[in-house]
């Protein structure tokens, strides 16, 4: 999901923020840098070369439905019953890769939480 402005912005912040649902297909490389045995968790660095993102409308308003993205982040993997949970802080970029004349970009910071199935 992405947030943007509807009706302009004030000092770069949206006046009326709205949510834009989307679907992302990506792969990521993780480098586990620290194991914490006491809580059975691991700290990792992660990076992504490219992902494919399809939004439910043109995003941003002057952009396109289909975009590409990349991210880098720092996170933690931890046990949740028989699964692996993770939380990461990511720097994220999304744009249409200049496949259209207009190429607005989104650069953001996000907190990602998920569950990995074994």
N, C-alpha and C positions, 0 to 999 in steps of 0.2 A: 504494500500500500504506500501511497505517496501523498503528501500534503502540499497544497499550493495556494496561491491567492486567487480570489474571485472578485475582481473589481479593483485591482491595483495593490500597491503596497506603500508602506510608510517606513522609510529608512531600511528598506530591504526586508521588512517583516510583513507577512500577509495581513490585510485588513479583515477579510472574511475567509478563513481557512476552510478547505474542503478536502475530503478524502478521495483518492483515486485508486480503486482496486486494480491489481495487476497480477500477472503470473511471471515467475522468474525461473529460468533453467540455468544452473551454473555448476561449476566445479570449483573446488578450493584446495589449496595446499596448506597444510598445517605443519608447523615446526614446534614440537613439544620441547619446551626449554626448562621446565622445572616440575619435578614430581613431588607431591606433598603426601607422604605416606600416612600421616596421622589422620587425614580426612579422605584418603584414597582419591585424590584429585590431581589434575595436571594443568599447568599454565601453558598456553600456546600462543604463537604468533601465526597469523594466517594471511594469505594473499590470494588474489584471483586475477587471472589474466584477462578474461572476458566472460560476460554472461549475456544471455538473451532475455529481454524483458518485453512483455506485451501488456500494455495498459488497456483499460476498457474505454478510453477516449484519448484524443490527442493530448499528450502530456509533455511539457507544460502546454498551455493553451495554444501556443504558436508552434508546437513541436509535432511529434508523430506518435502513432499507436505502437510501433515497434522501435525499440531502443536497444542499445548495448550498454553494458556497465562493467565496472571493476571496483574492487575494494581491497583494503588492508585493515587488519585489526589485531586486537589483543584479547584473549579470552581464557576461560577456565572450563575444563571438562570435569564432571563429577558424577558419581553413581546415583541412579534413581531406580530402586528395586533391581530388575534385570536389564535395565536400559542405561544409556549414557546421556546425561543432560549436559547442556553447554550454554554458556552465556558469553557474549563477546561485545566489545565496543569497536565499531567499524567506522572508517572514513569511506564514503561511498560516492561514486561518480556514475551518472547516467546521461546519455545523449543519443542522438540518432546516427552518430558517426559520419556526419556530413553526407548521408545518403539522400538528403533533400537540401534544397537551397537554404532553408532556414534550419539552423542547428542549435537550438537553445539547450543548455546543459543544467543538470541538477547536481550540486555538490553538497553532501550532507554528512552529519554524524548520526549514527544510530546504535541502539542497543538491540541485539538479536538474542533471542532465547529459543531453544529447541530441544528435541529429543532424537537421539540416534538409535535405530534399531540394530541389534547385533546380528 
